[in-house]
Amino acid sequence: MGVSVRSARVKALQANRWVPWIWIGLLGGLAFGYGLGCTGLLDETEPLFAEAARQMTVTGDWITPYFNGVTRFDKPPLIYWLMAIAYQTIGVNSWAARLPSALAATALVGFIFYIAQQWVKPVRSPSVEPPAPQDETAFPAPLDRPSSSPIDPALPYLITAPLALNLQMIFFGRTGYSDMLLNLCFSGSILAFWSGYGQAEPRRRNRWYILLWILMALGILTKGPVAIVLPGAIIALLLLLTGQWRKVWQEMPWKWGIGLLVAIALPWYILAYLANGQAFIDAFFGFHNVARFTQVVNKHSGPWYYHFLMVLGGFAPWSLALPAAIAQVIQQKPWRSPDRQQHLGLLALIWFSTVLGFFTIAQTKYITYSLPSIPAAAILVGLWWSQQRQSSSSKPQEKNFGQIITLAVTGLLAIVMAVAAWLCPNWLNGDPAMPNLGQQVAAFGLPSLGVAIWGGAAIAILLAFLFQKYRRLWTINLAAMALFIALFVLPLLGLVDQERQLPLRQLATEIRQVQTPGEPLIMAVNFFEKPSLVFYTQQPIVFITRSVKLRPELEQLRQAGTVKSALVVTTPKTLEEAQISTDRYQSLATAGVYQLVRFSIS
C-alpha cells in the first residue's frame, strides 16, 4: 500500500509540468540567487575577474584582459565578456559580476534535471508500436528507452538536490569566478555526449553530439584546453571500457563538430596572439596551463589527497554516500552490458575518478579544480539513492549494510557539525583583515542556530535508525542543508563582508572624495593584497605586502619629483613596523583595521 502511494505521488509530480520548474527555481534561488548582490566582492580572487571585465567596458578592448594596468592572461575571455555585458545591462556592481556564475549554476542544475527526467520518462518501444511523428525542429529527448525500463521516476530530484545543496557549488555559484561557467560547459558537454550516445535515430543523435562540441568550445573560451582534454579523456575511457568506440567513432559528426569548435574557440586565441605576441603564449599556455600542472604556482601546494578532502568536505553530507554509490556501480559491472542506457553510472564513475586523478597528479592544488567532479558525484549518489528506494520497496525486510553505514556516519558528521558550529567563534579570528569576526558570529547567534540545525539532524538520523527508515536520510540531508544554507552560511557570508570587505568599500568612497588629480594610491599591509580596492576606486594601485617596503616606495616617489603627496591605505601596525613617524603623514579616515593617510612627498 505504502509503495503504491509513493509511486502515485511521484507520478503526480511528473504529470504536473510546473513542478520541475518550481523545484529548479527553489534550488537555484536558495543556493545561488538569494542575497547574491547583498555583499561586496570577496578578496582576493573575485575582484580580479570583476575588474578585468570592468576594464573591457572602459577601454573597449574585449580581446586583452587587464587588471591594475597589467595584462591578465589567467583565463580566456568568456567570463569577462559575460560580466561586462551584465555591467552594461544592470550596472557595475557585485550582483552583475556574480550573475553569470549564478545563472551557470542554475542552468547546470536544470540541465541535469532535464537529462534525468527524460531518461526516466517512458518511451514506447518501436517493436510494440510505431512511434508518433515528431517535430523535427524540436530538440530531441536524450534517450531512447523502452517503457518497461525500471528507473525510479524520482531520480531527477535525487540527483539535483545533492548537486545544488553543497558548499562547493554554493560558493562558486555565488562568486564571480570562471569556475562555475567551466563547470556548466564541462559537465554539459559530457551529458550532451551521453544523451546522443543513447539515441538510436541518427538525426536526433547528431544534434546532441553537436551540442557536445559547442559546449567544449565554450569551455575552451572559459578555461582553456582542459575543457576538451578532460571531457575527451572521460568519453574515450567510457568507450574503451564498453567496447563502443568503433560505433561511436562512426556515429560522431566529426566535420561539423571540429568545424564548430574551431569557429567558436579559435578566433580569440588568434586575436590575443596578434595583439600580445609571445607574451600571451608564455603567460597563458606556459604559466597558467603547463606550469600549474608541472609545478607549484603561487604557493598553492597540498598533499596528494587534497582534492579528496575537498570533495569530502565540499560535497558533505552527500559525499558520505559516495563509497556505497561507487561500490554499487562496480558491483553492477555495467561495462559488460551492450545496452548504452546502462552506462550512466559507469560514465559518472569515470568522470569523477578522472577529474580527481588528473588534478591529484597536478602539482598546483586549488579548491576550484575539484568542482567539475561534483556533478558526477551527484549522479552517483542519486543513482544509489534511487536503487535504495527500489530495493526497500521490493524487499522491505532486507537489511542494506551500505545504507546503514552511510546513515551512521552521517549521524556522526551531524554531531561534529553541531560541535563545530558551537565552537566556531574561537576559530574565526585568525584573519588579520577581520579580527573581530568570531565575536560578531557569536553576537549574531549563529552558533546556536548551527547547533539546532545539526543537532536536529542528528536526532532525526537516530530516529530513522531506530525505526529502520534508512531511506529518510536523503530527506534529512535535504532539510539540514537547506536550513544550514539559509540560516547559517548566508548570514555568515554577510558578517564576513561586514568585517572584511565593507571597510575597504568605505575607504574607496573616501578616496574618491579626497584624492587630488594625479595623486598616486598605495596599499601597504602585512597580509594579502586586496584587489577589491582597485575595483571600487576604479584606478591602479601600488600594492605593498611588507611594511619594510613602504619607506623605499615613498623615497622613490620623492626622487621622481612628479607628485607632491600620496594616499596610502594601511594599518597602524604596518606604519609602526615601517618606523614612520606620525609627523610624516596626515590621517584622513579609518574603517575596520584600515587607515587612510596622506604622505607629503618632499
Residue pairs with C-beta under 8 A, 6 or more apart in sequence:
3 393
6 393
7 153
10 152
10 153
10 154
11 153
13 19
13 153
13 154
13 157
14 117
14 121
14 153
20 113
20 117
20 156
23 113
23 157
23 160
24 106
24 109
24 110
24 113
24 160
27 106
27 109
27 160
27 161
27 164
27 165
28 102
28 105
28 106
28 109
28 110
28 164
30 164
30 165
30 482
30 485
30 486
31 105
31 164
31 165
31 169
31 170
31 173
31 174
31 485
32 101
32 102
32 105
32 106
32 164
32 170
32 173
32 174
33 102
33 106
34 486
34 490
35 490
35 494
36 95
36 98
36 99
36 102
36 174
37 93
37 94
37 95
37 96
37 98
38 494
38 497
39 94
39 493
39 494
39 496
39 497
39 501
40 94
40 497
40 501
40 502
40 504
40 505
40 532
40 536
41 47
41 50
41 94
41 97
41 176
41 501
41 532
41 535
41 536
42 175
42 496
42 497
42 500
42 501
42 532
43 433
43 500
43 501
43 504
43 528
43 529
43 530
43 531
43 532
44 528
44 529
44 530
44 531
45 177
46 97
46 175
46 176
46 177
46 532
47 530
47 531
47 532
47 534
47 535
48 67
48 72
48 74
48 531
49 75
49 79
49 80
49 83
49 97
49 176
49 177
49 178
50 83
50 94
50 97
50 176
50 535
51 67
51 68
51 531
51 534
51 535
52 65
52 66
52 67
52 72
52 80
53 65
53 79
53 80
53 81
53 83
53 84
53 87
53 97
54 83
54 84
54 87
54 92
54 535
54 538
55 61
55 65
55 66
55 67
56 62
56 65
56 80
56 81
56 84
57 84
57 87
57 88
57 92
59 66
62 77
62 80
62 81
62 84
63 77
63 268
63 271
63 272
63 275
64 71
64 272
64 275
64 276
65 71
65 72
65 73
65 75
65 77
65 80
66 72
67 531
67 534
68 531
68 534
68 540
68 541
68 543
69 540
71 276
71 279
71 280
71 283
73 272
73 276
73 279
73 280
73 283
73 284
73 288
74 284
74 288
75 178
75 222
75 223
75 224
75 288
76 220
76 221
76 222
76 223
76 224
76 268
76 269
76 284
77 221
77 268
78 178
78 181
78 218
78 221
78 222
79 100
79 176
79 177
79 178
79 181
79 222
82 100
82 181
83 96
83 97
83 99
83 100
83 176
86 96
86 97
86 99
86 100
87 96
87 97
89 96
90 96
90 99
94 176
97 176
98 174
98 175
98 176
100 176
100 180
100 181
101 172
101 173
101 174
101 175
101 176
101 177
101 179
101 180
101 181
102 173
102 174
102 180
104 173
104 180
104 181
104 183
104 184
105 164
105 169
105 172
105 173
105 180
105 183
105 184
106 173
107 184
108 163
108 180
108 183
108 184
108 187
108 188
108 375
109 160
109 163
109 164
111 184
111 187
111 188
111 191
112 156
112 159
112 160
112 163
112 187
112 191
112 375
112 378
112 379
113 156
113 157
113 159
113 160
114 142
114 156
115 142
115 191
115 194
115 195
116 155
116 156
116 159
116 160
116 382
117 156
118 141
118 142
118 143
118 195
119 142
119 143
119 145
119 151
119 155
119 198
119 341
119 344
120 151
120 152
120 153
120 155
120 156
121 141
122 145
122 147
122 149
123 141
123 143
123 144
123 145
123 146
123 147
124 131
124 146
124 147
125 146
125 147
125 148
128 146
128 147
134 140
136 203
139 207
140 195
140 199
140 201
140 204
140 205
140 207
140 208
141 204
142 194
142 195
142 198
142 199
142 208
143 195
143 198
143 199
143 341
144 198
144 199
144 200
144 201
145 151
145 198
145 341
149 341
150 390
151 386
152 158
152 386
152 387
152 389
152 390
154 386
154 389
155 382
155 383
155 386
158 381
158 382
158 385
158 386
158 389
158 474
159 378
159 379
159 381
159 382
159 383
160 378
160 382
161 474
161 477
161 478
162 315
162 318
162 377
162 378
162 381
162 382
162 477
163 169
163 374
163 375
163 378
164 170
165 477
165 478
165 481
165 482
165 485
166 314
166 315
166 316
166 318
166 319
166 374
166 481
167 313
167 314
167 315
167 316
167 489
168 310
168 311
168 314
168 315
168 367
168 370
168 371
168 374
169 180
169 371
169 374
170 485
170 489
172 179
172 180
172 183
172 368
172 371
173 180
174 493
177 368
178 222
178 223
179 223
179 368
179 371
180 371
181 222
182 219
182 222
182 223
182 226
182 227
182 371
182 372
183 371
183 372
183 374
183 375
184 215
185 215
185 216
185 218
185 219
185 222
185 227
186 215
186 219
186 227
186 230
186 231
186 372
187 372
187 375
187 376
188 211
188 215
189 211
189 212
189 213
189 215
189 216
189 219
189 227
189 231
190 231
190 234
190 235
190 347
190 351
192 208
192 209
192 211
192 212
192 215
193 208
193 209
193 212
193 231
193 235
194 344
194 347
195 208
196 205
196 206
196 207
196 208
196 209
196 211
196 212
196 251
197 205
197 208
197 244
197 248
197 340
197 343
198 340
198 341
199 205
199 208
202 251
205 251
206 253
206 256
209 251
209 252
209 253
209 257
210 253
210 256
210 257
210 260
212 231
212 257
213 256
213 257
213 258
213 260
213 261
214 260
214 261
214 264
216 227
216 228
216 231
216 232
216 261
217 260
217 261
217 263
217 264
217 265
218 227
218 264
218 265
219 226
219 227
219 228
219 231
220 227
220 228
220 261
220 265
221 264
221 265
221 268
224 284
224 285
224 288
224 289
225 289
226 289
228 261
230 354
230 355
230 358
230 372
233 354
233 358
234 347
234 350
234 351
234 354
236 245
237 350
237 354
238 244
238 343
238 346
238 347
238 350
239 245
239 248
241 335
241 346
241 350
242 334
242 335
242 337
242 338
242 340
242 343
242 346
244 340
272 280
272 284
273 280
273 281
287 297
291 297
291 364
292 362
292 363
292 364
293 361
293 362
293 363
293 364
294 363
295 363
295 364
296 363
296 364
297 363
297 364
298 364
300 364
300 365
300 366
301 363
301 364
301 365
302 365
304 360
305 360
306 360
306 365
307 356
307 359
307 360
307 365
307 369
307 370
307 373
308 356
308 360
310 367
310 370
311 319
311 322
311 356
311 370
311 373
311 374
311 377
312 319
313 319
314 367
314 370
314 374
315 322
315 374
315 377
315 378
316 413
317 410
317 413
317 414
317 477
317 480
317 481
318 377
318 378
318 381
318 477
319 377
320 406
320 409
320 410
320 413
321 381
321 384
321 385
321 406
322 377
322 380
322 381
323 402
324 384
324 402
324 403
324 405
324 406
325 380
325 381
325 383
325 384
326 349
326 352
326 380
327 402
328 345
328 383
328 384
328 387
328 402
329 345
329 346
329 348
329 349
329 380
329 383
330 349
332 342
332 345
334 342
334 343
334 345
334 346
335 343
335 346
337 343
344 379
344 383
345 379
345 380
345 383
348 376
348 377
348 379
348 380
348 383
349 376
349 380
351 373
351 375
351 376
352 373
352 376
352 377
352 380
355 369
355 370
355 372
355 373
355 376
356 370
356 373
359 365
359 369
359 370
362 369
385 471
385 474
388 400
388 403
388 470
388 471
389 471
391 398
391 400
392 400
392 470
392 471
400 470
403 470
403 471
403 473
404 465
404 470
406 473
407 461
407 464
407 465
407 470
407 473
408 465
410 461
410 473
410 476
410 477
411 458
411 461
411 462
411 465
414 454
414 455
414 457
414 458
414 461
414 480
415 454
415 455
415 458
417 450
417 454
417 457
418 450
418 451
418 453
418 454
418 455
418 458
420 450
421 446
421 447
421 449
421 450
421 451
421 453
421 454
421 488
422 447
422 448
422 450
422 451
423 447
424 438
424 441
424 446
424 447
424 450
425 438
425 439
425 441
425 442
425 447
426 438
427 438
428 434
428 437
428 438
428 441
429 435
429 436
429 437
429 438
429 439
431 437
431 500
432 526
432 527
432 593
433 499
433 500
433 527
433 530
433 592
433 593
434 496
434 499
434 500
434 592
434 593
435 593
436 499
437 495
437 496
437 499
437 500
440 495
440 498
440 499
441 447
441 492
441 495
444 491
444 495
446 488
446 491
446 492
446 495
449 487
449 488
450 484
450 488
453 480
453 483
453 484
453 487
453 488
454 480
454 484
456 480
457 476
457 477
457 479
457 480
460 472
460 476
460 479
461 473
461 476
463 469
464 470
464 472
464 473
464 476
499 592
500 592
501 532
502 591
502 592
503 591
503 592
503 593
503 594
504 530
504 532
504 533
504 536
504 569
504 591
504 592
504 594
505 532
505 536
506 589
506 591
507 533
507 569
507 589
507 591
507 594
507 596
508 533
508 536
508 537
509 536
510 588
510 589
510 591
510 596
511 521
511 537
511 567
511 569
511 596
512 537
512 538
514 567
514 588
514 596
514 598
515 521
515 567
516 565
518 562
518 563
519 563
519 565
519 566
519 567
520 542
520 557
520 563
520 566
520 567
521 537
521 539
521 540
521 541
521 542
521 566
521 567
521 568
521 569
522 541
522 542
522 543
522 544
522 550
522 553
522 566
522 567
522 568
522 569
523 529
523 530
523 533
523 541
523 542
523 543
523 544
523 568
523 569
523 570
524 544
524 547
524 549
524 550
524 553
524 568
524 569
524 570
524 574
524 578
525 544
525 545
525 569
525 570
525 571
525 574
525 594
526 545
526 546
526 547
526 571
526 573
526 574
526 577
527 545
528 545
529 543
529 545
533 541
533 569
534 540
534 541
542 553
544 550
544 553
547 573
547 574
547 575
547 577
547 578
548 577
548 578
550 568
550 570
550 574
550 575
550 578
550 580
551 578
551 579
551 580
554 566
554 599
554 601
557 563
557 566
557 601
558 601
558 602
563 601
564 600
564 601
564 602
565 598
565 599
565 600
565 601
566 598
566 599
566 601
567 588
567 596
567 597
567 598
567 599
568 585
568 596
568 597
568 598
568 599
569 594
569 595
569 596
570 594
570 595
570 597
571 593
571 594
571 595
572 595
575 585
575 595
575 597
584 599
584 600
585 597
585 598
585 599
585 600
586 597
586 598
586 600
587 595
587 596
587 597
588 596
588 597
588 598
589 595
589 596
590 596
